[in-house]
Amino acid sequence: MSDAILKIRLTPRGSKNEILGWEGDTLRVKVTAPPVEGAANKACVDFIAERLGIKRGQVSIVAGDKSREKTLRITGMSEDEVRSVLSQQDK
């Protein structure tokens, strides 16, 4: 099985961790952590792993470490599986 690539637009300092929905092929995500010393990145990875029901180590940021636009690699799941699971939860 190949890894899934997930594009995210991250909004830090939200009132709660939540999935805001899809904007084209980009998932909009809000986390409570501030964009300081990687806190928002860690919160994003933790939140996505939790929502997908996988280990944190299966989610990694491969691009956009210092940007709101991030690209995540999710190992052990296909892009269709990732989109399906996250789409069910963004309502």
DRENDO-1510 file (C-alpha; in Angstrom, 1 decimal, always signed):
<recs>
REC; n; res; u; v; w
REC; 1; MET; +0.0; +0.0; +0.0 .
REC; 2; SER; +1.3; +3.4; -0.9 .
REC; 3; ASP; +1.3; +6.4; +1.5 .
REC; 4; ALA; -1.3; +9.1; +1.3 .
REC; 5; ILE; -0.4; +12.7; +0.7 .
REC; 6; LEU; -2.7; +15.2; +2.4 .
REC; 7; LYS; -2.6; +18.9; +1.8 .
REC; 8; ILE; -3.7; +21.0; +4.8 .
REC; 9; ARG; -4.3; +24.7; +5.4 .
REC; 10; LEU; -3.6; +25.1; +9.1 .
REC; 11; THR; -5.1; +27.8; +11.3 .
REC; 12; PRO; -3.4; +28.0; +14.7 .
REC; 13; ARG; -4.8; +29.6; +17.9 .
REC; 14; GLY; -8.3; +28.4; +17.3 .
REC; 15; SER; -11.0; +28.0; +20.0 .
REC; 16; LYS; -10.8; +24.2; +19.6 .
REC; 17; ASN; -9.1; +21.5; +17.4 .
REC; 18; GLU; -11.4; +20.9; +14.5 .
REC; 19; ILE; -11.7; +20.1; +10.8 .
REC; 20; LEU; -13.3; +22.9; +8.9 .
REC; 21; GLY; -13.8; +21.0; +5.7 .
REC; 22; TRP; -12.4; +20.6; +2.2 .
REC; 23; GLU; -11.4; +23.4; +0.0 .
REC; 24; GLY; -10.7; +21.7; -3.3 .
REC; 25; ASP; -8.0; +19.1; -2.5 .
REC; 26; THR; -6.9; +20.9; +0.7 .
REC; 27; LEU; -8.3; +20.1; +4.1 .
REC; 28; ARG; -8.8; +23.1; +6.4 .
REC; 29; VAL; -7.8; +22.4; +10.0 .
REC; 30; LYS; -7.9; +24.6; +13.1 .
REC; 31; VAL; -5.8; +23.8; +16.2 .
REC; 32; THR; -5.6; +25.6; +19.6 .
REC; 33; ALA; -1.8; +25.6; +19.7 .
REC; 34; PRO; +0.1; +28.8; +18.8 .
REC; 35; PRO; +2.5; +28.8; +15.9 .
REC; 36; VAL; +5.5; +28.9; +18.2 .
REC; 37; GLU; +8.4; +26.5; +18.4 .
REC; 38; GLY; +6.5; +23.9; +16.3 .
REC; 39; ALA; +3.6; +23.7; +18.7 .
REC; 40; ALA; +1.0; +24.1; +16.0 .
REC; 41; ASN; +2.7; +21.5; +13.8 .
REC; 42; LYS; +2.8; +19.0; +16.6 .
REC; 43; ALA; -0.9; +19.7; +17.4 .
REC; 44; CYS; -1.8; +19.2; +13.7 .
REC; 45; VAL; +0.0; +15.9; +13.4 .
REC; 46; ASP; -1.5; +14.6; +16.7 .
REC; 47; PHE; -5.0; +15.8; +15.7 .
REC; 48; ILE; -4.9; +14.2; +12.3 .
REC; 49; ALA; -3.5; +10.9; +13.7 .
REC; 50; GLU; -6.2; +10.8; +16.3 .
REC; 51; ARG; -9.0; +11.5; +13.8 .
REC; 52; LEU; -7.6; +8.8; +11.5 .
REC; 53; GLY; -7.3; +6.3; +14.4 .
REC; 54; ILE; -3.6; +5.7; +13.6 .
REC; 55; LYS; -0.3; +6.2; +15.5 .
REC; 56; ARG; +1.3; +9.7; +15.6 .
REC; 57; GLY; +4.4; +8.2; +13.9 .
REC; 58; GLN; +2.4; +7.4; +10.8 .
REC; 59; VAL; +1.8; +11.1; +10.1 .
REC; 60; SER; +4.6; +13.4; +9.1 .
REC; 61; ILE; +5.0; +16.9; +7.7 .
REC; 62; VAL; +6.9; +16.6; +4.4 .
REC; 63; ALA; +6.5; +20.3; +3.3 .
REC; 64; GLY; +5.4; +23.6; +4.8 .
REC; 65; ASP; +7.0; +23.3; +8.2 .
REC; 66; LYS; +6.9; +27.1; +8.6 .
REC; 67; SER; +3.8; +27.8; +6.5 .
REC; 68; ARG; +0.1; +27.5; +7.0 .
REC; 69; GLU; +0.0; +25.4; +3.8 .
REC; 70; LYS; +1.3; +22.0; +4.8 .
REC; 71; THR; +1.8; +18.6; +3.1 .
REC; 72; LEU; +1.4; +15.6; +5.3 .
REC; 73; ARG; +2.4; +12.0; +4.5 .
REC; 74; ILE; +0.2; +9.3; +6.1 .
REC; 75; THR; +1.7; +5.8; +6.0 .
REC; 76; GLY; -0.5; +2.7; +5.9 .
REC; 77; MET; -3.5; +4.4; +4.4 .
REC; 78; SER; -4.5; +5.2; +0.8 .
REC; 79; GLU; -5.6; +8.8; -0.1 .
REC; 80; ASP; -9.1; +7.5; -0.7 .
REC; 81; GLU; -9.2; +6.0; +2.9 .
REC; 82; VAL; -7.9; +9.2; +4.4 .
REC; 83; ARG; -10.3; +11.4; +2.5 .
REC; 84; SER; -13.2; +9.1; +3.4 .
REC; 85; VAL; -12.5; +9.1; +7.1 .
REC; 86; LEU; -11.8; +12.8; +7.4 .
REC; 87; SER; -14.9; +13.7; +5.3 .
REC; 88; GLN; -17.2; +11.8; +7.6 .
REC; 89; GLN; -15.9; +13.8; +10.6 .
REC; 90; ASP; -16.0; +17.3; +9.2 .
REC; 91; LYS; -19.7; +17.7; +9.5 .
</recs>
